[in-house]
Amino acid sequence: MAAPLTLLLIVAVTIRAALYRSSLADLISERVEVVSPLTAWKRVVEGLALLDLGVSPYSGDVFHETPLIIYLFHFLVDYAEITFMLADVITAVALYLAVKEYNKQVFRKQKYALEADRYPLDCLELIRSPKEMFYIPLKVAML
């Protein structure tokens, strides 16, 4: 794993922990852009409370997760912050590795096409190097 990726993951986990403990967490948890009936943490906690009381969480319109997930969250509710941060890190590393592999394949095809003279000469400045490809998502995010 590259040092910039490790540094980026540390910064991301730090920001996530700061947001989780700040007053912004309540504001964000109420926004419709982020929360749906399937992803609302309040509904998961309410479903767990109903399960602990012996009431089926599926009898009403409160809980929409699968039964396996409710029992998994029953064990992880005390470690929710760490669990979500770990899931974010795993997702980020998986996406990083997938993009890295995709870029290798694209540049391999590009190299073969250049060697076979399949590109016209006036488009050579449009061909990207591997380092330039990693900055494209940042350029798109800044737009």
Sequence and secondary structure as in RCSB ss.txt:
>XXXX:A:sequence
MAAPLTLLLIVAVTIRAALYRSSLADLISERVEVVSPLTAWKRVVEGLALLDLGVSPYSGDVFHETPLIIYLFHF
LVDYAEITFMLADVITAVALYLAVKEYNKQVFRKQKYALEADRYPLDCLELIRSPKEMFYIPLKVAML
>XXXX:A:secstr
  HHHHHHHHHHHHHHHHHHHSTHHHHHHT TTT  TTT HHHHHHHHHHHHTT  TTSSSS  S HHHHHHHHH
HGGGHHHHHHHHHHHHHHHHHHHHHHHHHHHHHHHHHHHHTT S GGGGGG   HHHHHTHHHHHHH 
